[in-house]
């Protein structure tokens, strides 16, 4: 009956009264504009509308669109349901759109709302556009512009007569099913754009077709190769100021090393980029020499043999010209002055045995200072010394009276005030370590116990003054990394295998010296004091008279070390300043007179102008 009424232009709907009874209403279509719908209805979401059982009840449906604009959906509903304005032909449909959040509010009968929901599920589907691919491909042998022309022609030829298809798959009813993956109907070759960069010899690949991108990389792999049947040119580079071996190692690391290579050791096929997602990886190409150049050093002629293509040789030659330059030099003069003050006193009383029946009083003497020698015949009788050996240093006297208490008296006092000077000078390259050394080598006996016998030998130890300098030239000043070591032995070895006592003082410093100025390190003083007593057991320990049976000696020494440094920067390209200092050294203008005085080298006349030019 309901269907018959609707076919004849009538609407039939039922409403439930308070007592539970049903009220049926019939209205002609002509009166639908005069009778509005009930404004208060049940509000349901799209997922709940299917659960409503009473199809003729009026309800309000809220639809949240995900992929399609609300205006597009409303336009489709108007065409399908014959909506005029905001009503259907049946007069029971209201549609309100919210463009801000793409929401539809629809008020109608439940059966109409179910039908609308089915339509929206087919309309509101994701339509994927073509995926944007952006890659960068580096060329190693071919020109970027020429390669782009060839690739574009190849893509245009491959795309003739080949058209893609677009497909759209609706979502599953009642669930957010996965949408289909449509493809754009674009002819092969039209979806790819190639942009050459002549500065870096790279090609920018921009495409929406993965197949075309793969085709581009395949063509580049085949075309960007080294020409066959060509032989690399060999060049000879004569090194001017550096060592060929050192220069070869530096340049080789630059063009082939992983840290600072001119070209990457692997080829990168690019990364496919879509928004923030990146796919693809670096893929090395086998069988291709990325850096075919070879560099061999010839030490006898201090030259480099370079085998490379002309373009690569020009690049290597530019690097060599920038590195192989004359290094700045500094003329370092040093004066190592050691002043020693030593005082020693020795006295000894020795007793002699002789013929006691000699009644004469005799006197004999000898001196070991080189003025006279002892004549044994001058001693009374057959005097012999109680202590055998060589005559002692100093004054030796013998007193005898009637053969009783013969005595030998030895006494010597030594005072030393000396100056020890060392005045070396060296020519040093910038940033190169240098050292000055004045040392004494002391040998001592060593022994080692073997299975059969004891093996003896000699070993040595060095002590003295070692000065290490590393100059760094900066404008008109010289930064000196300085290390001074002063060592000395405390005494002789106490026995076989024992190393002599050794004391060492070290100073490490960094100083900045203006060009031609004098720098001094002083005050390194060392004072030693020692006493020695030799005596006869028991007798030498007696009070008062014990000194008659002793030999005493005392030594006191003090050393002072001064180091004077002067740095002269050599900046003349013609080495005139070097010849200037060499001439002064040959002529002996650097001298030490009666008293300590250092006569410095006079600066080269052009040194000030050269230093001023370096500062600028």
C-alpha positions in Angstrom: 0.0 0.0 0.0 2.9 2.3 0.8 4.4 1.8 -2.6 1.1 2.3 -4.4 0.6 5.6 -2.5 4.0 6.9 -3.4 3.5 6.1 -7.0 0.3 8.2 -7.0 1.9 11.2 -5.4 1.2 10.5 -1.7 3.5 10.0 1.3 2.7 7.5 4.1 4.4 7.6 7.4 3.6 6.5 10.9 4.1 8.0 14.3 3.9 6.4 17.7 1.6 8.0 20.2 2.0 8.1 24.0 -0.2 5.2 24.7 1.8 3.0 22.3 -0.6 3.0 19.4 0.5 3.9 15.9 -0.9 6.8 13.9 -0.7 6.6 10.1 -0.5 9.9 8.1 -1.1 10.4 4.4 -0.1 13.6 2.6 -0.1 14.6 -1.1 3.2 15.7 -2.6 1.7 19.1 -3.5 1.5 20.0 0.2 5.1 19.1 1.1 6.3 22.7 0.9 3.6 23.9 3.2 4.1 21.3 5.9 7.6 21.3 7.5 9.4 18.3 9.0 9.5 17.8 12.7 12.6 19.7 13.8 13.4 17.4 16.7 14.6 14.0 15.6 17.1 11.3 16.7 20.7 12.1 15.8 22.8 9.1 14.6 26.3 8.6 13.2 27.0 6.9 10.0 28.0 3.7 11.8 24.7 3.5 13.7 22.2 4.3 10.9 22.2 0.6 9.8 21.0 -0.5 13.2 17.8 1.6 13.0 14.8 -0.7 12.5 12.0 1.7 11.7 12.7 2.9 8.2 9.9 5.4 8.1 11.1 7.4 11.1 12.7 10.7 10.6 16.4 10.9 11.9 19.4 13.2 11.5 22.7 11.7 10.1 26.1 13.3 10.6 28.7 12.2 8.0 32.4 13.1 8.4 34.0 13.0 4.9 37.6 11.9 4.7 38.7 12.3 1.1 36.1 14.2 -0.9 34.9 17.8 -0.4 31.4 18.2 1.0 30.3 20.3 -1.9 31.1 17.5 -4.3 29.0 15.0 -2.3 26.0 17.4 -2.1 26.2 17.9 -5.9 26.1 14.2 -6.5 23.1 13.7 -4.1 21.2 16.4 -5.9 21.7 14.7 -9.2 20.8 11.2 -7.8 17.9 12.1 -5.4 16.5 15.1 -7.5 17.1 17.5 -4.6 15.9 21.0 -5.4 17.2 23.5 -3.0 17.3 21.7 0.3 14.5 19.2 -0.3 13.9 16.1 -2.3 10.9 15.4 -4.5 9.4 13.6 -1.6 9.9 16.6 0.7 11.5 14.6 3.4 15.3 15.4 3.0 17.4 18.3 4.4 21.2 18.6 3.7 23.5 21.0 5.5 27.2 21.3 4.7 30.1 22.4 7.0 33.0 23.2 4.7 35.3 24.0 7.6 35.6 20.3 8.6 34.0 18.6 5.6 30.9 17.5 7.4 27.4 16.7 6.1 24.3 16.9 8.3 21.4 15.1 6.6 17.8 15.0 8.0 15.4 12.5 6.4 13.8 9.1 6.8 15.9 6.3 8.0 15.7 4.3 4.8 16.8 7.3 2.8 19.7 7.9 5.2 20.8 4.3 4.7 20.7 4.8 0.9 22.7 8.1 1.2 25.3 6.4 3.4 25.8 3.7 0.8 26.3 6.4 -1.9 28.8 8.3 0.2 30.9 5.2 0.8 31.4 4.9 -3.0 32.0 8.6 -3.4 34.3 9.4 -0.4 37.3 7.3 -1.5 41.0 8.3 -1.7 42.2 9.2 -5.2 45.9 8.9 -5.1 47.9 11.2 -7.4 51.1 10.1 -9.1 54.1 9.7 -6.6 56.7 12.3 -7.0 60.2 11.0 -7.4 63.2 13.3 -7.0 66.7 11.9 -7.5 70.2 13.2 -8.3 72.6 11.3 -10.5 76.3 12.1 -10.8 78.2 11.7 -14.0 81.9 10.8 -14.2 82.8 10.8 -17.9 80.0 12.2 -20.0 78.8 15.8 -20.2 75.6 16.6 -18.3 74.0 18.6 -21.1 74.8 16.0 -23.8 73.5 13.2 -21.5 70.2 15.0 -20.9 69.6 15.3 -24.7 70.3 11.6 -25.3 68.1 10.5 -22.4 65.2 12.8 -23.5 65.3 11.4 -27.0 65.3 7.8 -25.7 62.3 8.5 -23.4 60.3 10.1 -26.2 61.0 7.1 -28.5 60.1 4.5 -25.8 56.8 6.2 -25.0 55.2 6.2 -28.5 51.9 4.2 -28.4 52.0 3.3 -24.7 49.2 4.6 -22.5 48.5 3.7 -18.9 45.1 3.1 -17.3 43.5 4.6 -14.2 41.6 2.4 -11.8 39.5 3.2 -8.8 38.4 0.7 -6.2 35.6 1.6 -3.7 35.9 1.0 0.0 34.1 -1.9 1.6 30.7 -1.0 3.0 30.8 -0.3 6.7 34.6 -0.2 7.0 37.5 2.0 6.0 38.8 -0.3 3.4 41.9 0.3 1.5 41.4 2.4 -1.6 42.8 1.3 -4.9 46.0 2.7 -6.3 45.2 4.6 -9.5 47.8 5.5 -12.1 47.8 8.5 -14.3 47.1 8.1 -18.0 50.4 9.7 -19.0 52.5 8.7 -22.0 55.9 7.3 -21.4 58.4 10.1 -21.4 56.0 12.8 -20.5 56.2 12.1 -16.7 59.9 12.7 -16.4 61.9 15.9 -16.3 65.7 16.0 -16.5 67.7 19.0 -15.4 71.5 19.1 -16.0 73.9 21.0 -13.7 77.1 21.8 -15.6 79.0 23.0 -12.5 78.8 19.6 -10.6 78.2 17.4 -13.7 75.0 16.0 -12.1 71.5 15.4 -13.5 68.4 16.2 -11.4 65.7 13.5 -12.2 62.1 14.6 -11.4 59.4 12.1 -12.3 56.1 10.4 -11.4 57.0 7.1 -13.0 59.3 4.7 -11.3 59.6 2.8 -14.6 61.0 5.8 -16.3 63.4 6.5 -13.4 64.8 3.0 -13.7 65.1 3.4 -17.4 67.1 6.7 -17.0 69.5 5.0 -14.5 70.0 2.1 -16.8 70.8 4.3 -19.8 73.2 6.4 -17.7 75.0 3.2 -16.5 75.5 2.2 -20.1 76.5 5.6 -21.5 78.5 7.2 -18.7 81.6 5.0 -19.1 85.3 5.7 -19.9 86.1 5.7 -23.6 87.8 2.5 -24.8 90.9 2.4 -26.9 92.3 5.5 -25.2 95.5 5.8 -23.4 96.0 8.1 -20.5 98.7 10.8 -20.9 101.8 10.7 -18.8 103.2 13.9 -17.4 106.4 14.7 -15.4 106.1 17.3 -12.6 109.4 18.5 -11.1 109.0 19.3 -7.5 110.5 22.6 -6.5 110.5 23.0 -2.8 109.2 19.8 -1.2 110.0 16.1 -1.2 108.4 14.2 -4.1 107.5 11.2 -1.8 105.7 13.5 0.7 103.9 15.4 -2.0 102.8 12.2 -3.8 101.3 10.9 -0.5 99.4 14.1 0.1 97.9 14.4 -3.4 97.1 10.7 -3.6 95.1 10.9 -0.3 93.3 14.0 -1.6 92.1 12.4 -4.9 91.6 8.8 -3.7 91.1 8.9 0.1 87.7 8.5 1.7 88.0 11.6 3.8 89.1 14.2 1.3 88.6 12.6 -2.2 87.8 14.7 -5.2 85.2 12.1 -6.2 83.2 9.6 -4.2 84.4 6.1 -4.2 81.0 4.7 -5.0 78.2 5.8 -7.3 74.9 6.8 -5.9 71.9 5.8 -7.9 69.8 8.3 -6.0 67.0 8.2 -3.5 63.3 8.2 -4.3 61.7 10.9 -2.3 58.0 11.4 -1.5 57.4 14.0 1.1 59.3 13.0 4.2 59.8 9.3 3.0 63.0 8.3 1.3 63.7 5.0 -0.4 66.7 3.9 -2.4 70.4 3.5 -1.5 73.9 4.0 -2.7 74.9 1.3 -5.1 78.5 1.0 -6.2 79.1 0.2 -9.8 81.5 -2.6 -10.4 84.2 -2.7 -13.0 84.6 1.1 -13.2 87.7 3.1 -12.2 86.4 6.3 -10.6 89.9 7.8 -10.2 92.1 6.3 -12.9 95.0 8.7 -12.3 98.3 7.2 -11.1 101.1 9.2 -9.3 104.6 7.8 -8.8 107.5 9.6 -7.2 111.0 9.5 -8.5 113.3 10.2 -5.6 116.6 10.5 -7.7 115.2 13.5 -9.6 112.7 14.6 -7.0 109.9 14.4 -9.6 106.4 13.1 -9.9 105.2 10.9 -12.7 101.5 11.5 -13.3 99.4 9.4 -15.5 95.9 11.0 -16.0 93.5 12.3 -18.5 94.0 15.9 -19.5 91.1 17.2 -17.5 92.2 15.3 -14.4 95.8 16.4 -14.9 94.8 20.0 -14.9 93.0 19.5 -11.6 96.0 17.7 -10.1 98.4 20.3 -11.4 96.4 23.1 -9.7 96.7 21.2 -6.4 100.5 20.8 -6.9 101.0 24.4 -7.7 99.2 25.4 -4.5 101.1 23.1 -2.3 104.6 23.1 -3.8 105.7 26.5 -2.6 108.8 27.8 -0.9 108.4 27.4 2.8 109.2 30.3 5.0 112.4 30.0 7.0 113.8 31.3 10.3 117.5 31.8 11.2 117.8 30.8 14.9 121.0 31.6 16.8 121.5 30.4 20.3 124.1 30.9 23.0 124.4 28.4 25.8 126.5 29.8 28.5 127.5 27.8 31.6 129.4 29.6 34.4 131.1 27.3 37.0 132.6 28.3 40.3 134.5 25.5 42.1 136.7 25.5 45.2 138.4 22.5 46.8 140.8 22.0 49.8 142.8 18.9 50.6 145.4 18.1 53.3 147.0 14.9 54.3 149.6 13.8 56.9 151.5 10.6 56.0 154.1 8.7 58.0 157.2 7.1 56.5 159.4 4.2 57.7 163.2 4.5 57.4 166.5 3.7 59.0 166.3 4.7 62.7 170.1 4.8 63.2 170.4 7.9 61.1 171.4 10.7 63.5 171.4 13.6 61.0 168.6 16.0 60.5 167.5 16.1 56.9 164.8 17.9 54.9 163.5 16.8 51.5 160.5 18.1 49.4 158.8 17.5 46.1 156.1 19.3 44.1 153.6 17.9 41.7 152.8 21.2 40.1 155.3 20.6 37.3 158.1 22.8 38.7 160.3 20.0 40.1 160.4 16.3 40.7 161.4 14.2 43.8 164.9 12.7 43.8 164.8 9.6 45.9 168.5 10.0 46.7 167.7 13.3 48.6 165.6 11.4 51.2 167.5 10.3 54.4 168.9 6.9 54.1 166.6 4.4 52.3 163.3 6.1 53.1 160.3 4.5 51.6 156.7 5.7 51.7 154.3 3.9 53.9 151.7 4.4 51.2 152.9 3.2 47.8 151.8 4.6 44.5 152.3 7.8 42.5 153.3 11.0 44.2 150.2 13.0 45.4 149.1 16.3 43.9 150.3 19.4 45.9 153.3 19.9 48.2 155.1 16.9 49.6 157.6 17.4 52.5 159.7 15.0 54.6 161.2 15.7 58.0 163.6 13.3 59.8 165.7 13.7 63.0 167.7 10.9 64.3 165.3 8.5 62.6 162.3 9.4 64.7 158.8 10.2 63.6 159.3 10.8 59.9 156.3 12.7 58.6 155.0 13.6 55.0 152.7 16.6 54.8 150.5 17.1 51.6 148.3 20.1 51.1 146.5 21.5 48.0 143.8 24.2 47.5 142.1 24.7 44.1 139.9 27.6 42.9 138.1 27.5 39.6 136.1 30.3 37.9 135.3 29.3 34.3 132.9 30.1 31.5 131.7 27.4 29.1 130.2 28.8 25.9 128.4 27.1 23.0 127.0 29.3 20.2 125.2 27.2 17.6 123.0 28.6 15.0 120.6 26.8 12.6 118.4 27.5 9.6 114.9 26.0 10.2 111.8 25.7 8.0 108.5 26.9 9.3 106.7 24.4 11.6 109.7 21.9 11.5 111.2 20.6 14.8 114.9 21.3 15.4 117.3 20.4 18.3 120.6 21.6 19.7 122.6 19.2 21.9 125.8 19.4 24.0 126.2 16.1 25.9 128.8 14.0 27.7 128.8 10.2 27.4 129.8 8.2 30.5 130.6 4.5 30.2 130.1 2.0 33.0 130.7 -1.7 33.4 127.8 -4.1 33.2 127.6 -7.8 33.8 125.1 -10.6 33.2 124.9 -14.0 34.8 124.6 -16.8 32.2 124.2 -20.5 32.7 128.0 -21.2 32.3 129.8 -17.9 33.0 129.4 -14.2 33.8 129.4 -11.9 30.8 130.9 -8.5 31.3 130.4 -5.5 29.0 130.2 -1.7 28.8 127.2 0.5 28.6 126.9 4.3 28.4 124.6 7.1 29.5 124.3 10.6 28.1 124.1 13.8 30.1 124.3 17.4 29.1 122.2 20.1 27.5 119.5 19.5 24.9 117.5 22.3 23.4 114.5 21.5 21.1 112.8 24.2 19.1 109.8 24.3 16.7 109.3 27.7 15.1 106.0 28.9 13.7 106.2 32.1 11.7 103.2 34.4 11.9 103.7 37.8 10.2 106.6 39.5 11.9 106.8 37.3 15.0 108.0 33.8 15.6 106.2 31.4 18.0 108.7 29.0 19.5 107.7 25.7 21.0 110.7 25.3 23.3 111.9 22.4 25.4 115.2 22.6 27.4 116.7 19.6 29.2 119.8 20.0 31.5 121.2 16.8 32.9 124.4 15.9 34.8 125.9 12.9 36.6 126.2 13.0 40.4 129.2 10.6 40.6 130.8 7.6 39.2 129.2 4.1 39.1 129.3 2.4 42.5 130.0 -1.0 40.9 129.6 -3.3 38.0 126.1 -3.0 36.4 125.2 0.2 38.4 124.1 3.2 36.4 125.7 6.5 37.5 123.5 8.9 39.4 121.9 11.4 37.0 119.9 14.6 37.7 117.7 16.1 35.0 116.0 19.5 34.8 113.5 20.2 32.1 111.7 23.4 30.9 108.9 23.4 28.4 107.5 26.7 27.2 105.9 28.5 24.3 107.2 32.0 23.6 106.5 34.6 20.9 109.6 36.5 19.8 109.6 39.6 17.5 111.7 39.3 14.4 115.4 40.0 15.3 114.9 40.4 19.1 116.9 38.7 21.8 115.2 36.3 24.3 117.0 34.9 27.3 116.4 32.0 29.7 118.6 32.3 32.9 118.8 31.4 36.5 119.2 27.7 36.1 121.7 27.3 38.9 123.0 24.2 40.6 125.2 24.1 43.7 127.0 21.0 44.9 129.0 20.6 48.2 130.9 17.5 49.3 133.4 16.5 52.1 135.6 13.4 52.3 137.6 12.0 55.2 140.1 9.1 55.0 141.6 7.9 58.3 143.4 5.1 60.0 141.0 3.0 62.1 141.0 3.8 65.8 143.8 6.3 65.6 141.9 8.6 63.4 139.1 8.7 65.9 141.2 9.8 68.9 140.4 13.3 70.3 142.7 16.2 69.4 145.4 14.0 67.8 143.1 12.1 65.6 143.5 14.6 62.7 147.2 13.5 62.5 145.9 10.2 61.2 143.3 11.6 58.8 143.2 12.8 55.2 140.5 15.5 54.6 139.1 17.0 51.5 136.2 19.4 50.7 134.7 20.5 47.4 132.1 23.2 46.7 130.8 24.0 43.2 128.1 26.2 41.7 126.9 26.2 38.0 124.8 28.8 36.3 123.3 28.2 32.9 122.1 31.0 30.5 120.5 30.5 27.1 120.1 33.4 24.6 117.8 33.0 21.6 117.3 35.2 18.6 115.1 34.5 15.6 115.5 36.2 12.2 112.7 35.6 9.7 113.9 35.0 6.1 111.4 36.4 3.7 113.4 37.2 0.6 112.5 35.0 -2.4 116.0 35.4 -3.8 117.6 34.2 -0.6 119.6 37.5 -0.2 118.8 37.5 3.5 120.2 34.0 3.9 123.5 35.0 2.2 123.7 38.0 4.5 123.7 35.9 7.6 126.0 33.4 6.1 128.5 36.1 5.2 128.5 37.3 8.8 129.1 33.8 10.1 132.0 33.3 7.7 133.6 36.7 8.6 133.4 35.9 12.3 131.3 38.8 13.3 129.7 36.7 15.9 132.4 36.7 18.7 133.0 36.4 22.4 135.7 38.6 23.9 137.5 38.5 27.2 134.3 39.0 29.2 131.1 37.4 28.2 129.4 39.3 25.4 127.2 38.1 22.6 127.5 40.0 19.3 124.3 39.5 17.5 123.8 39.2 13.8 122.7 42.4 12.3 119.3 42.2 10.6 119.0 42.0 6.9 118.1 45.4 5.4 115.1 44.1 3.6 113.7 42.2 6.6 111.5 45.0 7.9 109.9 45.6 4.5 109.2 41.9 4.0 107.7 41.6 7.5 105.4 44.6 6.8 104.3 43.0 3.6 103.5 39.7 5.3 101.3 41.6 7.9 99.3 43.1 5.1 
